[in-house]
């Protein structure tokens, strides 16, 4: 009997090992099924990100696993991340977190070859008529992004009648950008697709996937180039605006090779350059799109011949690196485009002078100010900057001459978007987060007091104001699948018209955007 038990030892061990392996495989399969059911819609089946961020170890460096478990359990305030505590057991949540902290066996490369292979040209440049198919003031057109069913509506800003409704890529992120006087508009989706739409002919003319996880895009003031800021891969992609052919992929790295996501990129018109902030390295980049960068303008990356020691002609889209004191998550460009103010992770604002190439001031900005939604106006002969706050119920007013906080206007909850117009005495700010999300505050720009609080649709989120070309009307989004676009008289603050829409988000006026109005984001 002893021999028989001894002989059974190896088979029993093999059986136990097989059981453990089978159990582990089953657990992995169950976790993959949970991910597909609860996470893939927002974060992508391959974890490369869609409307939610990429769930890869590279993107989660500053989030500990313990905190990640809490985020999955309780959700994340001020985002669309829901709480799963009631839907999933603790061990299921822990398994999901372990999964997203596990590196992919292979992160897809997305360079020039892949971008070029994804390019779709529906109508070659010059193949479509140059006359609009409709009658309207082109400069007073709006493009309204409807997230509810992934469409956008081209709206006549004089009659407030829809001209055309078009399907968009899934989960647009970052505002679309107008170009060529309103002839074209460029969309960016969260999963990297860039789409060029011919407004005159009401059709897409080209598309390309410029990245795997994209933050936003910018268009050069002369309409020649599009640049795309990516979270994944860590790149800036430069495209030919004519047909979205890739021109250059710029790796987002510091001098030591440390890689970074790109927080955002904007056009600095007077400088003929793009300005980008890095999310994981303390640098701001200025990228020239001049045919030749300014002679003697120091700081640009040169094509340098080590053998001869000669600096050759500036490379196309040369990069000038500006070291800053802290990482910039979000930033605002002044109207002169000589300085930016960015939010840092220690609750301060950091002012960076693009000409001096250094940080020149700090601003106390607790919470999470949404500076990319900031606006400016003249008050008592000085220019002030106003920014909403994603975490705190306040609007911060800053004197841009000395970067001192003038006032913190208390609101009934954290806000996301703020807008005004040069011809309007008021600034509008939403209360996007929290129980009072259906409110919209109207602030007198001189007294800095809330003069009226609107409630366009009780119980539904009010968001993102944009003004008509002349500033006479303000358009408000009811951010709901059964939502609407509400038009107000910008002076009397009375409702004029209401258009049903599917979760309308941003709406973008040709004139205000192309003239870089101080009342709207750029």
Legacy VTK file of the C-alpha trace (Angstrom):
# vtk DataFile Version 3.0
C-alpha trace
ASCII
DATASET POLYDATA
POINTS 522 float
0.000 0.000 0.000
2.846 2.341 0.808
4.301 1.684 -2.642
1.005 2.441 -4.337
0.669 5.751 -2.489
4.273 6.576 -3.318
3.595 5.751 -6.962
0.534 8.012 -6.921
2.613 11.010 -5.740
3.777 12.156 -9.172
0.364 11.781 -10.879
-1.282 13.645 -7.994
1.275 16.453 -8.292
0.723 16.642 -12.019
-3.038 16.676 -11.458
-2.734 19.476 -8.891
-0.528 21.487 -11.252
-3.017 20.932 -14.053
-5.861 22.075 -11.814
-3.986 25.232 -10.807
-3.118 25.989 -14.437
-6.717 25.406 -15.501
-8.017 27.595 -12.666
-5.568 30.364 -13.545
-6.502 30.186 -17.221
-10.182 30.268 -16.315
-9.643 33.270 -14.039
-7.818 35.104 -16.823
-10.615 34.247 -19.229
-13.218 35.512 -16.735
-11.295 38.761 -16.243
-11.015 39.285 -20.000
-14.779 38.757 -20.261
-15.374 41.308 -17.483
-13.125 43.792 -19.238
-14.951 43.292 -22.511
-18.326 43.750 -20.809
-17.575 46.765 -18.612
-14.447 48.515 -19.886
-13.910 47.946 -23.606
-16.546 50.408 -24.789
-14.669 53.369 -23.297
-11.089 52.103 -23.112
-10.927 49.898 -26.224
-10.932 46.133 -26.567
-7.143 46.261 -26.931
-6.775 48.710 -23.981
-5.385 51.349 -26.319
-8.067 53.865 -25.408
-11.186 55.289 -27.008
-13.240 57.924 -25.202
-11.476 56.774 -22.030
-7.688 56.762 -21.624
-5.445 53.892 -22.614
-5.212 51.331 -19.792
-1.555 50.434 -20.035
1.201 50.513 -17.396
2.894 53.340 -19.314
-0.207 55.495 -18.842
-0.736 54.583 -15.184
2.673 55.452 -13.729
1.275 58.006 -11.303
-1.683 55.908 -10.153
-0.936 53.257 -7.544
-2.803 49.964 -7.800
-4.532 50.621 -4.474
-5.833 53.937 -5.805
-6.803 52.308 -9.088
-8.958 49.792 -7.199
-10.691 52.717 -5.498
-11.269 54.465 -8.835
-12.893 51.355 -10.325
-14.961 50.860 -7.174
-16.107 54.441 -6.609
-15.702 56.095 -9.989
-13.777 59.283 -10.589
-15.338 62.709 -9.934
-15.330 65.184 -12.805
-15.014 62.399 -15.388
-17.288 59.888 -17.084
-15.737 57.032 -15.096
-18.673 55.317 -13.277
-18.572 53.374 -9.991
-18.577 49.570 -10.264
-18.888 48.755 -6.562
-22.490 47.558 -6.942
-21.864 45.638 -10.155
-18.623 43.786 -9.442
-17.219 41.886 -6.485
-14.021 43.081 -4.827
-11.943 40.223 -6.266
-13.266 40.974 -9.753
-12.234 44.621 -9.449
-8.793 43.607 -8.196
-8.422 41.200 -11.121
-9.328 43.952 -13.597
-6.776 46.307 -12.033
-4.101 43.609 -12.175
-4.929 43.101 -15.827
-4.548 46.760 -16.827
-1.230 46.991 -14.975
0.072 44.055 -16.997
1.999 45.152 -20.107
0.621 44.125 -23.460
2.694 41.485 -25.169
3.063 43.927 -28.028
2.062 47.593 -28.176
1.390 48.338 -31.833
3.867 50.618 -33.549
2.248 53.669 -35.056
4.756 55.548 -37.150
4.919 56.991 -40.647
4.241 53.675 -42.390
1.152 52.870 -40.316
-0.214 56.399 -40.576
0.265 56.469 -44.337
-1.391 53.042 -44.695
-4.463 54.303 -42.820
-4.940 57.347 -45.053
-8.262 57.586 -46.894
-8.647 60.182 -49.647
-12.244 60.450 -50.820
-11.856 63.585 -52.950
-8.386 64.704 -54.085
-7.497 68.385 -53.573
-9.077 70.599 -56.218
-11.640 68.034 -57.332
-14.696 69.682 -55.717
-16.423 72.999 -56.554
-15.342 76.129 -54.700
-18.901 77.427 -54.265
-21.072 76.421 -51.266
-24.101 74.233 -51.898
-26.164 76.433 -49.552
-26.910 80.082 -48.864
-25.522 81.392 -45.567
-22.973 83.729 -44.017
-19.973 81.413 -43.906
-18.385 83.389 -41.070
-21.452 82.845 -38.877
-21.675 79.085 -39.293
-21.502 76.772 -36.281
-20.435 73.155 -36.139
-22.223 71.436 -33.243
-20.726 68.151 -32.045
-23.410 65.701 -30.904
-21.817 62.989 -28.781
-25.072 61.123 -28.167
-25.080 59.414 -31.532
-21.674 60.449 -32.943
-22.874 63.097 -35.338
-22.290 66.801 -35.925
-24.684 69.459 -37.158
-23.737 72.380 -39.395
-25.891 75.271 -38.158
-26.783 78.604 -39.745
-25.907 81.204 -37.090
-28.333 83.782 -38.497
-31.475 81.657 -38.778
-30.524 78.940 -36.257
-31.639 76.331 -38.755
-29.598 73.161 -39.389
-27.942 73.062 -42.817
-26.556 69.529 -42.713
-26.066 66.670 -40.242
-23.056 64.391 -40.665
-21.824 61.220 -39.007
-18.496 61.480 -37.180
-15.925 59.046 -35.898
-16.576 57.553 -32.466
-15.807 59.716 -29.424
-14.563 63.004 -30.814
-12.156 64.656 -28.388
-10.936 68.206 -28.402
-12.592 70.924 -30.426
-12.714 70.635 -34.214
-10.717 73.323 -35.994
-11.895 75.584 -38.818
-9.600 76.568 -41.694
-9.581 78.452 -44.991
-12.248 80.955 -43.962
-14.716 78.227 -43.034
-14.313 76.085 -46.141
-12.915 73.151 -44.131
-13.181 71.810 -40.630
-10.945 69.140 -39.042
-12.162 66.634 -36.435
-10.060 64.505 -34.065
-11.392 61.345 -32.427
-10.035 59.947 -29.198
-8.689 56.899 -31.029
-6.555 59.000 -33.344
-8.680 59.460 -36.457
-8.369 62.877 -38.099
-11.172 63.752 -40.513
-11.241 66.669 -42.973
-14.742 67.855 -43.927
-15.461 70.131 -46.896
-18.223 72.420 -45.614
-18.928 73.932 -49.042
-19.645 70.512 -50.532
-20.957 68.863 -47.343
-18.664 65.847 -47.602
-15.544 64.350 -46.070
-12.525 64.668 -48.335
-9.860 62.761 -46.365
-9.172 60.827 -43.150
-6.111 59.362 -41.476
-5.290 57.723 -38.156
-2.528 59.913 -36.734
-2.161 58.097 -33.414
-3.614 55.436 -31.181
-4.798 57.756 -28.422
-5.101 61.415 -29.410
-5.568 64.530 -27.280
-6.264 67.276 -29.816
-5.215 68.883 -33.070
-4.225 72.329 -34.305
-4.174 73.872 -37.779
-1.582 76.393 -38.915
-2.981 79.878 -39.489
-2.162 79.623 -43.208
-4.110 76.362 -43.511
-1.117 74.353 -44.735
-0.495 72.008 -41.819
-2.342 69.992 -39.205
-0.516 68.810 -36.091
-1.857 66.125 -33.765
-0.980 65.661 -30.088
-0.938 62.019 -29.000
-0.995 60.202 -25.701
-0.142 56.974 -27.504
2.284 56.666 -29.034
4.174 59.556 -27.453
4.309 61.676 -30.590
3.256 64.802 -32.413
2.154 63.982 -35.950
2.398 66.649 -38.657
0.015 66.264 -41.600
-0.354 67.987 -44.953
-3.700 69.756 -44.599
-4.575 69.194 -48.249
-5.137 65.446 -48.044
-3.866 64.554 -44.537
-0.732 62.868 -45.835
1.768 62.398 -42.982
4.770 64.734 -43.217
6.620 64.085 -40.003
6.306 62.169 -36.742
8.037 63.953 -33.864
8.939 61.744 -30.916
7.946 63.374 -27.619
11.174 62.857 -25.683
13.551 64.966 -23.656
17.301 65.152 -24.298
17.862 62.026 -22.175
15.316 59.995 -24.116
12.553 60.089 -21.483
9.252 59.715 -23.284
6.077 61.712 -22.666
2.441 61.966 -23.564
1.548 65.305 -25.162
-0.901 67.302 -23.030
-2.139 69.537 -25.860
-1.019 71.526 -28.891
-2.221 74.924 -30.132
-1.393 77.335 -32.940
0.450 80.561 -32.129
-0.505 82.571 -35.198
1.821 85.608 -34.907
4.767 83.312 -34.246
3.955 80.960 -37.138
4.448 78.066 -34.782
2.701 75.415 -32.739
3.003 75.304 -28.955
2.778 71.972 -27.152
3.001 70.986 -23.485
4.413 67.667 -22.356
2.560 65.696 -19.703
5.404 63.526 -18.391
8.508 65.701 -18.829
8.788 69.308 -17.582
9.017 70.939 -20.998
7.021 73.164 -23.326
7.797 72.888 -27.027
7.514 75.500 -29.744
7.449 73.971 -33.223
8.001 76.289 -36.161
5.985 75.813 -39.324
7.744 78.646 -41.157
9.524 77.537 -44.310
12.692 78.661 -42.538
12.776 79.475 -38.802
13.923 83.017 -37.951
17.617 83.676 -38.509
19.446 84.000 -35.224
16.446 82.840 -33.223
18.278 80.599 -30.795
17.026 77.394 -29.299
15.822 75.467 -32.332
16.971 71.889 -32.848
19.571 71.865 -35.633
20.644 69.218 -38.078
24.190 69.076 -36.722
27.101 67.371 -38.463
29.333 65.970 -35.720
32.240 65.269 -38.072
32.520 68.754 -39.538
31.020 70.616 -36.617
28.768 72.546 -39.011
25.140 73.338 -38.299
23.105 72.760 -41.412
19.867 74.435 -42.456
17.071 74.175 -39.896
15.131 70.950 -40.160
11.430 71.159 -41.081
9.220 71.688 -38.020
12.188 72.427 -35.816
11.543 72.102 -32.097
12.547 74.634 -29.462
12.482 73.109 -25.970
11.623 75.287 -22.994
12.360 73.873 -19.565
9.626 74.512 -16.979
9.441 73.952 -13.234
6.697 71.351 -13.253
4.633 69.219 -15.613
1.871 71.119 -17.407
-1.452 69.305 -17.710
-3.371 72.149 -19.319
-2.515 75.630 -20.553
-3.770 78.932 -21.909
-2.075 81.119 -24.540
-2.288 84.881 -24.109
-3.800 86.927 -26.924
-0.322 88.171 -27.879
0.941 84.568 -27.960
4.060 85.515 -26.051
3.207 83.774 -22.786
1.314 80.729 -21.601
-0.103 79.907 -18.202
-0.361 76.232 -17.371
-1.721 74.186 -14.485
0.716 72.048 -12.527
0.161 69.080 -10.258
1.001 70.931 -7.056
-1.939 73.341 -7.204
-0.117 76.223 -8.842
-0.278 77.959 -12.163
3.015 78.454 -13.984
3.561 81.323 -16.414
6.049 80.596 -19.200
7.455 83.314 -21.450
8.014 81.914 -24.941
10.557 84.598 -25.869
12.549 84.386 -22.662
12.281 80.585 -22.762
11.596 80.165 -19.066
8.965 80.287 -16.335
8.512 83.867 -15.117
5.765 83.631 -12.488
3.659 81.323 -10.351
-0.063 81.752 -9.734
-1.996 80.210 -6.845
-4.583 78.024 -8.565
-5.868 75.332 -6.189
-8.193 72.586 -7.339
-8.139 71.920 -11.078
-8.598 75.080 -13.147
-9.623 74.378 -16.734
-7.263 76.866 -18.350
-7.809 75.655 -21.897
-11.343 77.019 -21.439
-10.085 80.332 -20.063
-11.070 83.675 -21.613
-9.832 87.265 -21.360
-11.327 90.751 -21.452
-10.485 94.364 -20.623
-11.374 95.635 -17.140
-10.272 99.022 -15.786
-7.733 99.297 -18.575
-6.126 95.948 -17.791
-6.504 92.495 -19.332
-7.916 89.861 -16.999
-8.021 86.107 -17.425
-10.963 84.087 -16.119
-10.885 80.318 -15.678
-13.445 77.824 -14.372
-12.405 75.058 -11.982
-13.141 71.361 -12.481
-12.820 70.488 -8.784
-13.943 73.605 -6.950
-17.017 75.793 -7.227
-15.302 78.995 -8.264
-14.153 81.110 -11.180
-10.689 82.619 -10.746
-10.022 86.112 -12.119
-6.335 86.930 -12.755
-4.638 90.183 -13.761
-2.397 89.156 -16.666
-0.173 92.186 -16.128
1.189 90.928 -12.818
-0.398 87.453 -12.686
-2.104 88.192 -9.373
-5.485 86.731 -8.470
-8.048 89.551 -8.340
-11.072 87.588 -7.226
-12.474 84.104 -6.804
-16.140 84.135 -7.774
-18.019 81.449 -5.891
-20.303 79.299 -8.032
-22.798 76.573 -7.199
-20.412 73.842 -8.237
-17.328 73.059 -10.332
-17.454 74.250 -13.936
-15.927 73.092 -17.209
-16.502 75.727 -19.901
-16.435 79.519 -19.860
-17.229 81.830 -22.753
-17.839 85.478 -23.657
-17.626 87.827 -26.651
-15.974 91.193 -27.239
-19.421 92.754 -27.784
-20.990 91.233 -24.666
-20.900 92.656 -21.124
-21.229 89.147 -19.716
-19.180 85.983 -19.263
-21.011 82.661 -19.012
-19.835 79.651 -17.026
-21.497 76.284 -16.525
-21.779 74.219 -13.326
-20.866 71.026 -15.131
-20.161 68.802 -12.124
-22.234 67.994 -9.088
-25.924 68.263 -8.165
-26.343 71.748 -9.680
-25.165 70.713 -13.142
-28.338 72.132 -14.710
-27.334 75.726 -13.873
-25.560 78.343 -15.964
-24.087 81.460 -14.314
-23.907 84.818 -16.086
-21.174 87.114 -14.729
-20.850 90.865 -15.243
-17.344 91.333 -16.645
-16.771 94.667 -14.859
-18.341 94.124 -11.431
-17.241 90.452 -11.390
-20.581 89.513 -9.845
-23.055 86.843 -10.902
-26.013 88.788 -12.282
-28.218 85.866 -13.255
-28.327 82.089 -12.920
-30.178 80.255 -15.682
-31.661 76.776 -15.593
-32.196 75.852 -19.266
-33.383 72.257 -18.607
-34.044 71.235 -14.985
-32.185 68.054 -14.066
-30.046 68.023 -17.227
-26.465 69.253 -17.578
-26.011 72.702 -19.114
-22.672 73.157 -20.846
-20.439 74.965 -23.318
-21.696 78.392 -24.346
-20.677 79.841 -27.701
-21.634 83.199 -29.193
-22.692 84.194 -32.678
-20.315 86.200 -34.820
-21.714 89.550 -33.639
-22.162 88.517 -30.008
-25.948 89.052 -30.052
-26.834 85.469 -29.164
-25.425 82.821 -26.856
-25.895 79.110 -27.585
-26.041 76.642 -24.685
-25.827 72.836 -24.868
-28.149 70.580 -22.897
-25.707 67.721 -22.444
-28.134 64.803 -22.557
-29.094 62.128 -25.084
-32.499 63.781 -25.101
-30.823 67.162 -25.198
-31.098 70.447 -27.024
-29.354 73.552 -28.224
-30.826 76.565 -26.417
-30.353 80.014 -27.965
-30.444 83.050 -25.669
-30.484 86.760 -26.380
-27.032 87.620 -25.017
-28.201 91.019 -23.695
-31.660 90.326 -22.255
-30.708 86.755 -21.252
-34.100 85.536 -22.488
-34.536 82.272 -24.436
-35.094 82.754 -28.162
-35.185 79.249 -29.604
-34.576 75.597 -28.744
-33.392 72.853 -31.124
-33.553 69.150 -30.092
-30.170 67.423 -30.332
-28.418 64.237 -29.177
-26.113 65.202 -26.310
-24.702 68.326 -27.992
-21.250 69.128 -26.677
-19.108 71.887 -28.164
-20.286 74.252 -30.856
-17.777 76.242 -32.831
-18.368 79.521 -34.690
-16.235 80.205 -37.785
-15.577 83.893 -37.148
-14.889 83.615 -33.424
-12.463 80.755 -33.879
-10.581 82.022 -36.911
-10.201 85.543 -35.515
-9.030 84.053 -32.184
-11.731 85.885 -30.224
-10.712 86.628 -26.644
-14.067 85.245 -25.547
-13.482 81.682 -26.690
-10.833 78.988 -26.435
-8.310 78.639 -29.228
LINES 1 523
522 0 1 2 3 4 5 6 7 8 9 10 11 12 13 14 15 16 17 18 19 20 21 22 23 24 25 26 27 28 29 30 31 32 33 34 35 36 37 38 39 40 41 42 43 44 45 46 47 48 49 50 51 52 53 54 55 56 57 58 59 60 61 62 63 64 65 66 67 68 69 70 71 72 73 74 75 76 77 78 79 80 81 82 83 84 85 86 87 88 89 90 91 92 93 94 95 96 97 98 99 100 101 102 103 104 105 106 107 108 109 110 111 112 113 114 115 116 117 118 119 120 121 122 123 124 125 126 127 128 129 130 131 132 133 134 135 136 137 138 139 140 141 142 143 144 145 146 147 148 149 150 151 152 153 154 155 156 157 158 159 160 161 162 163 164 165 166 167 168 169 170 171 172 173 174 175 176 177 178 179 180 181 182 183 184 185 186 187 188 189 190 191 192 193 194 195 196 197 198 199 200 201 202 203 204 205 206 207 208 209 210 211 212 213 214 215 216 217 218 219 220 221 222 223 224 225 226 227 228 229 230 231 232 233 234 235 236 237 238 239 240 241 242 243 244 245 246 247 248 249 250 251 252 253 254 255 256 257 258 259 260 261 262 263 264 265 266 267 268 269 270 271 272 273 274 275 276 277 278 279 280 281 282 283 284 285 286 287 288 289 290 291 292 293 294 295 296 297 298 299 300 301 302 303 304 305 306 307 308 309 310 311 312 313 314 315 316 317 318 319 320 321 322 323 324 325 326 327 328 329 330 331 332 333 334 335 336 337 338 339 340 341 342 343 344 345 346 347 348 349 350 351 352 353 354 355 356 357 358 359 360 361 362 363 364 365 366 367 368 369 370 371 372 373 374 375 376 377 378 379 380 381 382 383 384 385 386 387 388 389 390 391 392 393 394 395 396 397 398 399 400 401 402 403 404 405 406 407 408 409 410 411 412 413 414 415 416 417 418 419 420 421 422 423 424 425 426 427 428 429 430 431 432 433 434 435 436 437 438 439 440 441 442 443 444 445 446 447 448 449 450 451 452 453 454 455 456 457 458 459 460 461 462 463 464 465 466 467 468 469 470 471 472 473 474 475 476 477 478 479 480 481 482 483 484 485 486 487 488 489 490 491 492 493 494 495 496 497 498 499 500 501 502 503 504 505 506 507 508 509 510 511 512 513 514 515 516 517 518 519 520 521
